[in-house]
Amino acid sequence: MPIRALTRQLLKVIEWTPTSRDWIVHRFNMDSRAEIMNGSSLTVREGQVAILCKDGKIADIFPPGRHRLETANMPILTSLMSWNKGFRSPFVCEVYFVNTSLITGNKWGTANPFTMRDPEFGVIRIRAFGTYNFRVIDPRLVMVNLLGGAADFSAGNIGNKLRSIITSNLSNIIASSKYSAIDLATKLQDFSQLARQQLDDGFRAIGFELPLMVVENISFPEEVERAIDSRSSIGVLDGKMGSFVAMQQAQAMRDMANNQAGFGGAMMGFGMMGGMGGNMGMNAMQDDPTRGIGAAQPKTPKQQKVASKATPCSACKAPLAAGARFCGECGASQAAGKCGGCKAKLKPGARFCSECGKGV
């Protein structure tokens, strides 16, 4: 008996400080000589729980805080070991610390493309990837389903299991959501929330919860991506095409004004204006074929009325323009004068005097 007392290691304080952020379960280091004294102190830090196991069975679970190990707060272990209330001897058991804090920034992605049926593009193959956060909510369930005989268990160990839950259910989630390919590309945040809600049950079944699920990208075949880009552009310009064209025209004029070859740009602008004017003239000629270059313009009714009242030439009777002093046809003077011989009054346009016969 004294020899045993010298060889065994009596544990009075049990605590563990994590060395990494992605740990899930850690078994406290206890060799074959280690025994826990009655009344030992167990310290559990925030974001942890401690689990005592005896002969492979889960006994008591301790939340964050400082705990004194005695029969009062170890009811399950006391029952397993058939202790009386006032036991004093050391005992042997395993102590596990479980991380209950949020594990962030975990990546997921589809190893192979999966198919979806789209109402517009038919059956297409897509890929997806993103990130997710998770935490332990049922330490007992995690220990039973995942730990096995491992001494330590990290997020890397559980990563493949959690990613398989996501990717294996993703195609069913897309099908049940009724989202089209265009909806998936433009509503990633809404789809991420929907996916998180439906995947959370699978996480809880093994002792975890999924507080955040992010679908960062869904990739489609090239022809589908081009169609999505085209329809997105049309949607952006919906109802604003006039403003867009005006903006493009203003930008073109600004570029022309800033062009170093200013004269050439100006001449190009004048040429464009001239072309527009020519087109307008051609349109007018097409509307009225009688209107062409050099063509006589028809007189208005007012002009025709004025022409009918014009005074005829006193000599040849050709119509005279208003106020004309000589005839445009025969050259006769239209002013009334006096004969240079007999001084008799001459009639307008007369070439000879009616009194003496002398030529005017």
C-alpha positions as CSV (number, residue, x, y, z in Angstrom):
1,M,0.0,0.0,0.0
2,P,2.7,2.6,0.8
3,I,4.5,1.7,-2.5
4,R,1.3,2.5,-4.5
5,A,1.0,5.8,-2.7
6,L,4.4,6.8,-3.9
7,T,3.8,5.8,-7.6
8,R,0.3,7.3,-8.2
9,Q,-0.3,10.9,-9.4
10,L,-3.0,12.7,-7.5
11,L,-4.8,15.5,-9.4
12,K,-6.0,18.4,-7.4
13,V,-6.7,20.9,-10.2
14,I,-8.0,20.0,-13.6
15,E,-8.2,22.7,-16.3
16,W,-7.1,23.1,-20.0
17,T,-6.2,26.2,-22.1
18,P,-6.9,25.7,-25.8
19,T,-3.9,26.1,-28.2
20,S,-5.9,26.7,-31.4
21,R,-9.3,28.1,-32.4
22,D,-10.7,25.2,-34.4
23,W,-10.6,22.5,-31.7
24,I,-13.9,20.6,-31.0
25,V,-13.0,18.0,-28.4
26,H,-9.9,17.5,-26.2
27,R,-9.2,14.7,-23.8
28,F,-7.3,15.9,-20.7
29,N,-3.9,14.2,-20.4
30,M,-4.1,11.5,-17.7
31,D,-1.6,8.7,-17.7
32,S,-2.1,5.3,-16.0
33,R,-1.0,6.6,-12.6
34,A,-3.2,9.7,-12.5
35,E,-6.1,9.7,-10.1
36,I,-8.5,12.4,-9.2
37,M,-8.8,13.3,-5.5
38,N,-12.1,13.8,-3.8
39,G,-12.7,17.5,-3.6
40,S,-10.4,18.4,-6.6
41,S,-11.1,21.6,-8.4
42,L,-12.3,21.5,-12.1
43,T,-12.1,24.8,-14.0
44,V,-14.1,25.1,-17.2
45,R,-13.5,28.3,-19.2
46,E,-16.1,30.2,-21.2
47,G,-16.9,28.5,-24.5
48,Q,-16.3,25.1,-23.0
49,V,-18.0,22.3,-21.2
50,A,-16.3,19.4,-19.3
51,I,-17.4,15.8,-19.5
52,L,-16.4,13.1,-17.1
53,C,-16.4,9.5,-18.5
54,K,-16.1,6.2,-16.6
55,D,-15.4,2.9,-18.3
56,G,-16.4,4.4,-21.7
57,K,-19.7,5.8,-20.4
58,I,-20.6,9.5,-20.2
59,A,-21.2,10.5,-16.6
60,D,-21.5,14.1,-15.6
61,I,-21.3,17.3,-17.7
62,F,-20.0,20.6,-16.2
63,P,-20.7,24.1,-17.7
64,P,-18.3,27.0,-17.5
65,G,-17.1,27.9,-14.0
66,R,-15.1,26.4,-11.1
67,H,-16.5,23.1,-9.7
68,R,-15.5,21.0,-6.7
69,L,-15.6,17.3,-7.5
70,E,-17.5,15.5,-4.8
71,T,-20.6,13.3,-4.5
72,A,-22.9,16.4,-4.4
73,N,-22.2,17.5,-7.9
74,M,-21.3,14.1,-9.5
75,P,-24.6,12.2,-9.2
76,I,-24.1,10.0,-12.2
77,L,-20.5,9.1,-11.5
78,T,-21.4,8.5,-7.8
79,S,-24.1,6.1,-9.0
80,L,-21.8,4.3,-11.5
81,M,-19.1,3.8,-8.8
82,S,-21.5,2.9,-6.0
83,W,-20.0,5.5,-3.7
84,N,-21.4,6.4,-0.4
85,K,-22.0,10.0,0.3
86,G,-18.8,10.6,2.2
87,F,-16.3,8.8,0.0
88,R,-12.6,9.9,0.6
89,S,-10.5,7.8,-1.8
90,P,-9.1,9.0,-5.1
91,F,-10.8,7.8,-8.3
92,V,-9.9,7.3,-12.0
93,C,-12.0,8.6,-14.9
94,E,-11.5,10.4,-18.2
95,V,-12.1,14.2,-18.6
96,Y,-13.0,15.7,-21.9
97,F,-13.3,19.4,-22.8
98,V,-15.8,20.3,-25.5
99,N,-15.7,23.6,-27.4
100,T,-19.1,25.3,-27.5
101,S,-17.9,28.6,-29.1
102,L,-18.7,29.6,-32.7
103,I,-16.4,28.1,-35.3
104,T,-16.3,30.6,-38.2
105,G,-14.9,30.8,-41.7
106,N,-15.4,27.1,-42.7
107,K,-15.4,26.6,-46.5
108,W,-17.7,24.3,-48.5
109,G,-18.0,23.6,-52.2
110,T,-19.3,21.1,-54.6
111,A,-16.6,18.6,-55.7
112,N,-18.5,17.8,-58.9
113,P,-21.2,19.8,-60.7
114,F,-24.8,18.7,-60.1
115,T,-27.8,19.1,-62.4
116,M,-30.8,21.3,-61.9
117,R,-33.9,21.7,-64.1
118,D,-34.5,25.3,-65.1
119,P,-37.8,26.5,-66.7
120,E,-35.9,28.7,-69.2
121,F,-32.6,26.8,-70.0
122,G,-33.7,23.3,-69.4
123,V,-31.4,20.8,-67.6
124,I,-28.1,22.5,-66.7
125,R,-25.1,21.6,-64.6
126,I,-24.0,24.0,-61.9
127,R,-21.3,24.4,-59.2
128,A,-21.5,26.3,-55.9
129,F,-19.3,27.2,-53.0
130,G,-19.3,29.4,-49.9
131,T,-18.7,29.5,-46.2
132,Y,-20.5,28.5,-43.0
133,N,-20.3,28.8,-39.2
134,F,-21.2,26.2,-36.7
135,R,-21.1,25.4,-33.0
136,V,-21.7,22.5,-30.6
137,I,-25.1,22.6,-28.9
138,D,-25.3,19.0,-27.6
139,P,-21.9,17.8,-26.3
140,R,-23.2,14.4,-25.3
141,L,-24.5,13.8,-28.9
142,V,-21.2,14.9,-30.3
143,M,-19.2,12.5,-28.0
144,V,-21.5,9.6,-28.8
145,N,-21.7,10.0,-32.6
146,L,-18.4,11.4,-33.6
147,L,-15.6,11.1,-31.1
148,G,-15.1,7.3,-30.9
149,G,-11.7,6.5,-29.4
150,A,-10.0,9.7,-30.5
151,A,-8.2,11.8,-28.0
152,D,-8.6,15.1,-29.9
153,F,-11.2,16.2,-32.4
154,S,-10.9,19.4,-34.5
155,A,-13.0,21.3,-37.1
156,G,-10.8,19.7,-39.8
157,N,-11.9,16.2,-38.6
158,I,-15.6,17.1,-38.7
159,G,-15.3,19.3,-41.8
160,N,-15.8,16.5,-44.3
161,K,-18.9,15.3,-42.5
162,L,-20.5,18.8,-42.3
163,R,-19.6,19.6,-46.0
164,S,-21.2,16.4,-47.1
165,I,-24.4,17.4,-45.3
166,I,-24.4,20.7,-47.2
167,T,-23.5,19.4,-50.7
168,S,-25.7,16.3,-50.6
169,N,-28.8,18.3,-49.8
170,L,-28.1,21.4,-51.9
171,S,-29.7,20.0,-55.1
172,N,-32.9,19.1,-53.2
173,I,-33.0,22.5,-51.7
174,I,-32.7,24.2,-55.1
175,A,-35.4,22.0,-56.5
176,S,-37.8,22.7,-53.6
177,S,-37.1,26.4,-53.7
178,K,-38.5,26.8,-57.3
179,Y,-35.6,29.2,-57.9
180,S,-34.6,29.6,-61.6
181,A,-31.0,29.9,-62.7
182,I,-31.5,33.7,-63.0
183,D,-33.0,33.9,-59.5
184,L,-30.1,31.9,-58.0
185,A,-27.6,34.3,-59.6
186,T,-29.3,37.5,-58.5
187,K,-30.8,36.4,-55.1
188,L,-27.8,34.6,-53.4
189,Q,-28.6,36.2,-50.0
190,D,-32.2,35.0,-50.0
191,F,-31.2,31.5,-51.2
192,S,-28.4,31.4,-48.5
193,Q,-31.0,32.0,-45.8
194,L,-33.3,29.4,-47.2
195,A,-30.5,26.8,-47.4
196,R,-29.4,27.5,-43.8
197,Q,-32.9,26.9,-42.5
198,Q,-33.2,23.6,-44.3
199,L,-29.7,22.4,-43.5
200,D,-29.9,23.2,-39.8
201,D,-31.9,20.1,-39.0
202,G,-29.1,17.9,-40.4
203,F,-26.5,19.6,-38.3
204,R,-28.6,19.3,-35.1
205,A,-29.0,15.6,-35.7
206,I,-25.3,15.2,-34.8
207,G,-25.1,17.8,-32.0
208,F,-24.3,21.0,-34.0
209,E,-26.2,24.1,-35.1
210,L,-25.8,26.1,-38.3
211,P,-26.2,29.8,-37.4
212,L,-24.8,31.1,-40.7
213,M,-24.6,29.7,-44.2
214,V,-23.3,31.8,-47.1
215,V,-23.6,30.9,-50.8
216,E,-20.8,33.1,-52.3
217,N,-21.1,32.0,-55.9
218,I,-23.1,29.7,-58.2
219,S,-21.4,29.0,-61.5
220,F,-23.3,28.1,-64.7
221,P,-22.2,27.0,-68.2
222,E,-20.8,29.9,-70.3
223,E,-23.9,30.1,-72.5
224,V,-26.2,30.4,-69.5
225,E,-23.9,33.1,-67.9
226,R,-24.0,35.2,-71.1
227,A,-27.8,35.0,-71.1
228,I,-28.0,36.0,-67.5
229,D,-25.7,39.0,-68.1
230,S,-27.8,40.1,-71.1
231,R,-31.1,39.9,-69.2
232,S,-29.5,41.7,-66.2
233,S,-28.5,44.6,-68.5
234,I,-32.0,44.8,-69.9
235,G,-33.4,44.9,-66.4
236,V,-31.1,47.7,-65.4
237,L,-32.2,49.8,-68.4
238,D,-35.9,49.0,-68.1
239,G,-37.8,52.2,-68.5
240,K,-34.6,54.3,-68.8
241,M,-33.6,53.7,-72.4
242,G,-34.3,57.3,-73.4
243,S,-32.1,58.6,-70.7
244,F,-29.4,56.1,-71.5
245,V,-29.4,57.2,-75.2
246,A,-29.3,60.9,-74.3
247,M,-26.4,60.2,-72.0
248,Q,-24.5,58.3,-74.7
249,Q,-25.1,61.2,-77.2
250,A,-23.8,63.8,-74.7
251,Q,-20.8,61.7,-74.0
252,A,-20.0,61.4,-77.7
253,M,-20.3,65.2,-78.1
254,R,-18.0,65.7,-75.1
255,D,-15.5,63.3,-76.6
256,M,-15.6,65.1,-79.9
257,A,-15.1,68.5,-78.2
258,N,-12.1,67.1,-76.3
259,N,-10.6,65.5,-79.4
260,Q,-7.2,66.9,-80.1
261,A,-8.0,67.0,-83.8
262,G,-10.6,69.6,-83.1
263,F,-11.0,70.9,-86.6
264,G,-11.6,67.4,-88.0
265,G,-14.1,66.7,-85.2
266,A,-15.9,70.0,-85.9
267,M,-16.1,69.3,-89.6
268,M,-17.4,65.8,-88.9
269,G,-20.0,67.4,-86.7
270,F,-20.9,69.8,-89.5
271,G,-21.0,66.9,-91.9
272,M,-23.4,65.1,-89.6
273,M,-25.6,68.2,-89.3
274,G,-25.5,68.7,-93.1
275,G,-26.4,65.0,-93.6
276,M,-29.3,65.5,-91.3
277,G,-30.4,68.6,-93.2
278,G,-30.0,66.8,-96.5
279,N,-32.1,64.0,-95.2
280,M,-34.8,66.4,-94.2
281,G,-34.7,68.1,-97.6
282,M,-35.0,64.7,-99.4
283,N,-37.9,63.8,-97.1
284,A,-39.6,67.1,-98.1
285,M,-39.0,66.4,-101.8
286,Q,-40.5,62.9,-101.4
287,D,-43.5,64.4,-99.8
288,D,-43.9,67.0,-102.7
289,P,-42.1,65.9,-105.9
290,T,-42.8,69.3,-107.6
291,R,-40.4,70.9,-105.0
292,G,-36.9,70.5,-106.3
293,I,-33.8,72.5,-106.8
294,G,-34.5,75.1,-109.5
295,A,-38.2,74.2,-109.7
296,A,-40.7,77.1,-110.0
297,Q,-42.6,77.5,-106.8
298,P,-46.4,77.6,-107.2
299,K,-48.0,81.0,-106.4
300,T,-50.3,81.3,-103.5
301,P,-53.9,82.5,-104.1
302,K,-53.0,85.9,-102.8
303,Q,-50.0,86.2,-105.2
304,Q,-52.3,85.1,-108.1
305,K,-54.9,87.8,-107.1
306,V,-52.2,90.5,-107.1
307,A,-50.9,89.4,-110.5
308,S,-54.4,89.6,-112.0
309,K,-54.6,93.3,-111.0
310,A,-51.2,94.2,-112.6
311,T,-51.2,97.2,-115.1
312,P,-50.5,96.2,-118.8
313,C,-47.9,98.0,-120.8
314,S,-49.3,100.9,-122.7
315,A,-47.5,99.8,-125.8
316,C,-47.4,95.9,-126.0
317,K,-50.0,95.2,-123.3
318,A,-47.6,92.9,-121.4
319,P,-48.3,92.8,-117.7
320,L,-46.1,95.2,-115.7
321,A,-44.7,94.8,-112.2
322,A,-46.1,97.3,-109.7
323,G,-44.4,100.6,-110.1
324,A,-42.5,99.7,-113.3
325,R,-41.3,102.8,-115.3
326,F,-40.4,100.8,-118.4
327,C,-41.9,97.6,-120.0
328,G,-39.8,94.5,-119.5
329,E,-40.9,93.2,-122.9
330,C,-40.8,96.2,-125.4
331,G,-38.9,98.8,-123.3
332,A,-41.6,101.5,-123.7
333,S,-41.6,104.2,-121.0
334,Q,-44.7,104.2,-118.9
335,A,-44.4,107.8,-117.7
336,A,-46.7,110.5,-119.2
337,G,-44.8,113.5,-120.7
338,K,-45.0,116.4,-123.2
339,C,-44.1,116.5,-126.9
340,G,-40.8,118.2,-127.6
341,G,-42.2,120.0,-130.6
342,C,-45.8,121.2,-129.9
343,K,-45.6,120.7,-126.2
344,A,-48.8,118.7,-126.3
345,K,-49.4,116.1,-123.5
346,L,-48.4,112.6,-124.4
347,K,-50.1,109.4,-123.4
348,P,-48.1,106.9,-121.4
349,G,-46.1,104.6,-123.6
350,A,-46.7,106.8,-126.8
351,R,-43.8,106.7,-129.3
352,F,-45.2,109.6,-131.5
353,C,-47.0,112.8,-130.6
354,S,-50.7,112.6,-131.6
355,E,-50.8,116.3,-132.4
356,C,-47.8,117.0,-134.5
357,G,-46.6,113.4,-135.3
358,K,-43.1,114.1,-134.0
359,G,-41.3,111.1,-132.5
360,V,-40.8,111.0,-128.8
